Amino acid sequence: MNNAECIKGELISKCLALVEQRIANAQQAMNAAQQSANEEGKSSAGDKYETGRSMAQIERDKAAQQLNEAIILKNSLTKIRINSLADQVSLGSLVITDKNHFFIAISMGEIDAYGRDYFVVAPATPIGQLLMRLKVGNQFAFAKQIQTIKEIL
């Protein structure tokens, strides 16, 4: 395994760990909301019972949506091939510029791998859209800063 594959593997592992945590948090929130709805008892106020159950259902639905989004992220990560190389930026590329290092995968922000910070971005994000299909030597402007692509790994 070469250096780029090691870095990509490390970044994917760290992203997967963060996504797994999101999945666990969403499942826990769903369970808590369901338990809250189940414990909501009839009261003499009448509508209070239905309001409490409705609020718990809304919270459960919100957690279910977060769970679904995290599962989609996890599935996206599993599609990335760490040994793929391309002459232009694509999903799974490590993009080295004169100012930053990017990993095109999912939106996870800044992650350290082997002592270097990488911005892990999805192709659909504004910076991801700028980078997609660029080649070594191309320049792009983002956040009032011009960067030149030095390497695509």
C-alpha positions in Angstrom: 0.0 0.0 0.0 1.4 3.4 -0.9 1.3 6.6 1.1 -1.8 8.0 -0.6 -3.7 4.7 0.1 -2.6 4.8 3.7 -3.8 8.4 4.1 -7.1 7.6 2.3 -7.6 4.6 4.5 -7.0 6.5 7.6 -9.4 9.3 6.6 -12.1 6.8 5.7 -11.6 5.0 9.0 -12.0 8.2 10.9 -15.0 9.3 8.9 -16.6 5.9 9.4 -16.1 6.2 13.2 -17.7 9.6 13.2 -20.6 8.3 11.1 -21.0 5.3 13.4 -21.3 7.7 16.3 -24.0 9.6 14.5 -25.9 6.4 13.9 -25.6 5.4 17.5 -26.8 8.8 18.7 -29.7 8.8 16.3 -30.8 5.3 17.4 -30.5 6.3 21.0 -32.6 9.5 20.4 -35.2 7.4 18.6 -35.4 4.9 21.4 -35.7 7.7 24.0 -38.5 9.4 22.0 -40.4 6.1 21.6 -40.0 5.4 25.3 -41.3 8.9 26.1 -44.3 8.4 23.9 -45.0 5.0 25.5 -44.8 6.4 29.0 -47.2 9.3 28.2 -50.3 8.5 30.2 -53.9 9.7 29.9 -54.4 12.8 32.0 -57.5 14.6 33.1 -56.4 17.4 30.8 -57.4 15.4 27.8 -55.4 17.0 25.0 -52.2 16.9 27.1 -51.8 13.2 26.4 -52.1 13.6 22.7 -49.8 16.7 22.6 -47.2 14.8 24.6 -47.4 11.8 22.2 -47.3 14.0 19.2 -44.2 15.8 20.4 -42.5 12.5 21.1 -43.4 11.3 17.6 -42.0 14.5 16.1 -38.7 13.9 18.0 -38.7 10.2 16.9 -39.2 11.2 13.3 -36.4 13.8 13.5 -34.0 11.2 14.9 -35.1 8.7 12.2 -34.2 11.3 9.5 -30.8 11.8 11.1 -30.3 8.0 11.2 -31.2 7.7 7.5 -28.8 10.5 6.6 -26.0 8.9 8.6 -26.6 5.5 6.9 -26.4 7.2 3.5 -23.1 8.8 4.5 -21.8 5.4 5.6 -22.9 3.8 2.3 -21.1 6.6 0.4 -17.9 5.9 2.3 -18.0 2.2 1.4 -18.0 3.1 -2.3 -14.7 5.0 -2.2 -11.8 3.0 -3.6 -8.5 4.0 -1.9 -6.3 2.6 -4.7 -8.0 4.6 -7.5 -5.9 7.3 -9.2 -7.2 9.8 -11.7 -5.7 12.7 -13.6 -8.6 14.9 -12.5 -10.4 15.3 -9.2 -13.1 12.8 -8.5 -14.7 10.9 -5.6 -11.9 9.5 -3.4 -9.2 11.9 -4.6 -6.7 13.5 -2.2 -6.2 17.0 -3.6 -3.0 18.8 -2.5 -3.0 22.5 -3.2 -0.4 25.1 -2.4 -2.5 26.1 0.6 -4.7 23.1 1.7 -5.2 19.4 1.5 -8.6 18.0 0.6 -10.2 14.5 0.5 -13.2 14.2 -1.7 -15.6 11.9 0.1 -18.4 13.2 2.5 -18.8 16.4 4.4 -16.9 15.9 7.6 -14.9 19.0 8.0 -11.2 19.0 9.0 -9.7 15.6 10.0 -6.1 14.8 10.9 -4.3 11.9 9.2 -0.7 11.1 9.8 -0.1 14.6 11.3 -1.6 16.6 8.6 -5.1 18.2 8.4 -7.3 17.3 5.5 -10.6 19.0 4.7 -13.0 16.1 4.0 -15.6 17.5 1.6 -18.4 16.0 -0.4 -18.5 16.5 -4.2 -21.9 18.4 -3.8 -20.5 21.0 -1.4 -19.5 24.4 -2.8 -15.7 23.6 -2.5 -16.3 20.1 -3.8 -18.1 21.4 -6.9 -15.2 23.8 -7.5 -12.6 20.9 -7.3 -14.4 18.2 -9.2 -12.8 17.5 -12.6 -9.9 20.0 -12.1 -6.4 18.8 -12.9 -2.9 19.3 -11.6 -1.9 22.9 -12.3 -5.5 24.3 -12.3 -6.3 27.2 -10.1 -9.5 27.9 -8.2 -10.8 30.6 -5.9 -12.6 29.9 -2.7 -13.2 32.2 0.2 -11.3 35.0 -1.5 -8.2 32.8 -1.8 -6.7 31.5 -5.0 -5.2 28.0 -4.8 -3.3 25.9 -7.2 -3.6 22.1 -7.4 -0.2 20.6 -6.9 -1.1 16.9 -6.8 -4.1 14.6 -7.2 -3.6 11.3 -5.4 
